[in-house]
Structures are given as C-alpha cells and as structure tokens.
Amino acid sequence: MPKGLEDVSKYPNLFAALLTDPDQPWTEEELGKLASGNVIRVLGDIEKVWQLRTHEDFPEKSYINFLRFGTISKE
C-alpha cells in the first residue's frame, strides 16, 4: 500500500501528486475523467447487467463475460 493512500479518503493526496508531478503533470480535465469516468463506466455496466438479468433466458454468471468481453456466453 503506498504511503498516503491507505484508503479512499486519501484520494485527494493522489490527485495533488498527479497535478504537481514535475515530469508529467495531469490537467484538471484529465483528473476529472479519472475521478468520474470510472464511476460512470461501472454504473453503466451495472445497469446493462441489471437489464439483461431481468430476462429469464439470461444464463447465470454470463454477466461476467458480458462485462469482460461484451458478449454473452451460454455456459
């Protein structure tokens, strides 16, 4: 575990370090994408799985393949 990033409450430390990185500083726009982009993507994936699982013919556990590969396997 990196020092200063013991839990999610320390994310501001990570963002501050990325903003001030002397070799390749991140822009505020890039950090915004990092912060919200992943959350939005995950929520979108959750919604897709929920919609698929409401159909009776949706095979159990195939949602994992859907999220990984964008396809539904009939395993």
PyMOL commands that place a pseudoatom at each C-alpha (Angstrom):
pseudoatom trace, name=CA, resn=MET, resi=1, chain=A, elem=C, hetatm=0, pos=[0.000, 0.000, 0.000]
pseudoatom trace, name=CA, resn=PRO, resi=2, chain=A, elem=C, hetatm=0, pos=[1.554, 3.326, -0.998]
pseudoatom trace, name=CA, resn=LYS, resi=3, chain=A, elem=C, hetatm=0, pos=[2.138, 5.694, 1.894]
pseudoatom trace, name=CA, resn=GLY, resi=4, chain=A, elem=C, hetatm=0, pos=[-0.563, 8.353, 1.963]
pseudoatom trace, name=CA, resn=LEU, resi=5, chain=A, elem=C, hetatm=0, pos=[-3.066, 6.188, 0.045]
pseudoatom trace, name=CA, resn=GLU, resi=6, chain=A, elem=C, hetatm=0, pos=[-4.193, 3.862, 2.805]
pseudoatom trace, name=CA, resn=ASP, resi=7, chain=A, elem=C, hetatm=0, pos=[-7.883, 4.248, 1.918]
pseudoatom trace, name=CA, resn=VAL, resi=8, chain=A, elem=C, hetatm=0, pos=[-10.209, 6.215, -0.367]
pseudoatom trace, name=CA, resn=SER, resi=9, chain=A, elem=C, hetatm=0, pos=[-10.243, 9.196, 1.978]
pseudoatom trace, name=CA, resn=LYS, resi=10, chain=A, elem=C, hetatm=0, pos=[-6.670, 9.802, 0.806]
pseudoatom trace, name=CA, resn=TYR, resi=11, chain=A, elem=C, hetatm=0, pos=[-7.587, 10.209, -2.897]
pseudoatom trace, name=CA, resn=PRO, resi=12, chain=A, elem=C, hetatm=0, pos=[-7.046, 13.967, -2.680]
pseudoatom trace, name=CA, resn=ASN, resi=13, chain=A, elem=C, hetatm=0, pos=[-3.386, 13.173, -1.936]
pseudoatom trace, name=CA, resn=LEU, resi=14, chain=A, elem=C, hetatm=0, pos=[-3.169, 11.180, -5.157]
pseudoatom trace, name=CA, resn=PHE, resi=15, chain=A, elem=C, hetatm=0, pos=[-4.789, 13.947, -7.176]
pseudoatom trace, name=CA, resn=ALA, resi=16, chain=A, elem=C, hetatm=0, pos=[-2.498, 16.564, -5.660]
pseudoatom trace, name=CA, resn=ALA, resi=17, chain=A, elem=C, hetatm=0, pos=[0.530, 14.443, -6.530]
pseudoatom trace, name=CA, resn=LEU, resi=18, chain=A, elem=C, hetatm=0, pos=[-0.665, 13.971, -10.115]
pseudoatom trace, name=CA, resn=LEU, resi=19, chain=A, elem=C, hetatm=0, pos=[-1.304, 17.713, -10.525]
pseudoatom trace, name=CA, resn=THR, resi=20, chain=A, elem=C, hetatm=0, pos=[2.174, 18.596, -9.335]
pseudoatom trace, name=CA, resn=ASP, resi=21, chain=A, elem=C, hetatm=0, pos=[4.142, 15.777, -10.976]
pseudoatom trace, name=CA, resn=PRO, resi=22, chain=A, elem=C, hetatm=0, pos=[7.234, 17.548, -12.340]
pseudoatom trace, name=CA, resn=ASP, resi=23, chain=A, elem=C, hetatm=0, pos=[7.732, 15.031, -15.154]
pseudoatom trace, name=CA, resn=GLN, resi=24, chain=A, elem=C, hetatm=0, pos=[4.188, 14.852, -16.489]
pseudoatom trace, name=CA, resn=PRO, resi=25, chain=A, elem=C, hetatm=0, pos=[1.565, 16.853, -14.589]
pseudoatom trace, name=CA, resn=TRP, resi=26, chain=A, elem=C, hetatm=0, pos=[-2.058, 15.913, -15.166]
pseudoatom trace, name=CA, resn=THR, resi=27, chain=A, elem=C, hetatm=0, pos=[-4.597, 18.543, -16.119]
pseudoatom trace, name=CA, resn=GLU, resi=28, chain=A, elem=C, hetatm=0, pos=[-7.723, 19.125, -14.065]
pseudoatom trace, name=CA, resn=GLU, resi=29, chain=A, elem=C, hetatm=0, pos=[-9.727, 17.810, -17.025]
pseudoatom trace, name=CA, resn=GLU, resi=30, chain=A, elem=C, hetatm=0, pos=[-7.757, 14.546, -17.009]
pseudoatom trace, name=CA, resn=LEU, resi=31, chain=A, elem=C, hetatm=0, pos=[-8.226, 14.181, -13.263]
pseudoatom trace, name=CA, resn=GLY, resi=32, chain=A, elem=C, hetatm=0, pos=[-11.950, 14.779, -13.678]
pseudoatom trace, name=CA, resn=LYS, resi=33, chain=A, elem=C, hetatm=0, pos=[-12.096, 11.943, -16.167]
pseudoatom trace, name=CA, resn=LEU, resi=34, chain=A, elem=C, hetatm=0, pos=[-10.140, 9.730, -13.787]
pseudoatom trace, name=CA, resn=ALA, resi=35, chain=A, elem=C, hetatm=0, pos=[-12.420, 10.556, -10.874]
pseudoatom trace, name=CA, resn=SER, resi=36, chain=A, elem=C, hetatm=0, pos=[-15.795, 10.356, -12.536]
pseudoatom trace, name=CA, resn=GLY, resi=37, chain=A, elem=C, hetatm=0, pos=[-15.137, 8.406, -15.708]
pseudoatom trace, name=CA, resn=ASN, resi=38, chain=A, elem=C, hetatm=0, pos=[-14.510, 5.128, -13.934]
pseudoatom trace, name=CA, resn=VAL, resi=39, chain=A, elem=C, hetatm=0, pos=[-17.541, 5.540, -11.689]
pseudoatom trace, name=CA, resn=ILE, resi=40, chain=A, elem=C, hetatm=0, pos=[-19.785, 6.340, -14.644]
pseudoatom trace, name=CA, resn=ARG, resi=41, chain=A, elem=C, hetatm=0, pos=[-18.432, 3.364, -16.600]
pseudoatom trace, name=CA, resn=VAL, resi=42, chain=A, elem=C, hetatm=0, pos=[-19.028, 0.972, -13.704]
pseudoatom trace, name=CA, resn=LEU, resi=43, chain=A, elem=C, hetatm=0, pos=[-22.546, 2.281, -13.120]
pseudoatom trace, name=CA, resn=GLY, resi=44, chain=A, elem=C, hetatm=0, pos=[-23.276, 1.852, -16.816]
pseudoatom trace, name=CA, resn=ASP, resi=45, chain=A, elem=C, hetatm=0, pos=[-22.053, -1.739, -16.699]
pseudoatom trace, name=CA, resn=ILE, resi=46, chain=A, elem=C, hetatm=0, pos=[-24.210, -2.420, -13.646]
pseudoatom trace, name=CA, resn=GLU, resi=47, chain=A, elem=C, hetatm=0, pos=[-27.252, -1.054, -15.431]
pseudoatom trace, name=CA, resn=LYS, resi=48, chain=A, elem=C, hetatm=0, pos=[-26.558, -3.218, -18.509]
pseudoatom trace, name=CA, resn=VAL, resi=49, chain=A, elem=C, hetatm=0, pos=[-26.281, -6.351, -16.367]
pseudoatom trace, name=CA, resn=TRP, resi=50, chain=A, elem=C, hetatm=0, pos=[-29.442, -5.471, -14.454]
pseudoatom trace, name=CA, resn=GLN, resi=51, chain=A, elem=C, hetatm=0, pos=[-31.351, -5.031, -17.715]
pseudoatom trace, name=CA, resn=LEU, resi=52, chain=A, elem=C, hetatm=0, pos=[-30.031, -8.329, -19.061]
pseudoatom trace, name=CA, resn=ARG, resi=53, chain=A, elem=C, hetatm=0, pos=[-30.769, -10.228, -15.857]
pseudoatom trace, name=CA, resn=THR, resi=54, chain=A, elem=C, hetatm=0, pos=[-34.413, -9.206, -15.978]
pseudoatom trace, name=CA, resn=HIS, resi=55, chain=A, elem=C, hetatm=0, pos=[-34.786, -11.570, -18.933]
pseudoatom trace, name=CA, resn=GLU, resi=56, chain=A, elem=C, hetatm=0, pos=[-35.431, -15.187, -17.921]
pseudoatom trace, name=CA, resn=ASP, resi=57, chain=A, elem=C, hetatm=0, pos=[-33.214, -16.564, -20.692]
pseudoatom trace, name=CA, resn=PHE, resi=58, chain=A, elem=C, hetatm=0, pos=[-30.134, -14.777, -19.396]
pseudoatom trace, name=CA, resn=PRO, resi=59, chain=A, elem=C, hetatm=0, pos=[-27.702, -17.511, -18.264]
pseudoatom trace, name=CA, resn=GLU, resi=60, chain=A, elem=C, hetatm=0, pos=[-26.454, -17.317, -14.707]
pseudoatom trace, name=CA, resn=LYS, resi=61, chain=A, elem=C, hetatm=0, pos=[-22.910, -15.886, -14.334]
pseudoatom trace, name=CA, resn=SER, resi=62, chain=A, elem=C, hetatm=0, pos=[-22.636, -14.966, -18.006]
pseudoatom trace, name=CA, resn=TYR, resi=63, chain=A, elem=C, hetatm=0, pos=[-22.742, -11.309, -16.979]
pseudoatom trace, name=CA, resn=ILE, resi=64, chain=A, elem=C, hetatm=0, pos=[-19.054, -11.641, -16.135]
pseudoatom trace, name=CA, resn=ASN, resi=65, chain=A, elem=C, hetatm=0, pos=[-18.268, -12.464, -19.761]
pseudoatom trace, name=CA, resn=PHE, resi=66, chain=A, elem=C, hetatm=0, pos=[-20.520, -9.646, -20.856]
pseudoatom trace, name=CA, resn=LEU, resi=67, chain=A, elem=C, hetatm=0, pos=[-18.569, -7.138, -18.792]
pseudoatom trace, name=CA, resn=ARG, resi=68, chain=A, elem=C, hetatm=0, pos=[-15.188, -8.533, -19.807]
pseudoatom trace, name=CA, resn=PHE, resi=69, chain=A, elem=C, hetatm=0, pos=[-15.797, -9.181, -23.492]
pseudoatom trace, name=CA, resn=GLY, resi=70, chain=A, elem=C, hetatm=0, pos=[-19.109, -7.523, -24.385]
pseudoatom trace, name=CA, resn=THR, resi=71, chain=A, elem=C, hetatm=0, pos=[-20.670, -10.877, -25.256]
pseudoatom trace, name=CA, resn=ILE, resi=72, chain=A, elem=C, hetatm=0, pos=[-22.954, -13.321, -23.512]
pseudoatom trace, name=CA, resn=SER, resi=73, chain=A, elem=C, hetatm=0, pos=[-21.799, -16.923, -23.359]
pseudoatom trace, name=CA, resn=LYS, resi=74, chain=A, elem=C, hetatm=0, pos=[-24.243, -19.780, -22.858]
pseudoatom trace, name=CA, resn=GLU, resi=75, chain=A, elem=C, hetatm=0, pos=[-22.012, -21.506, -20.269]
for i in range(1, 75): cmd.bond("trace and resi %d" % i, "trace and resi %d" % (i + 1))
show_as sticks, trace
zoom trace
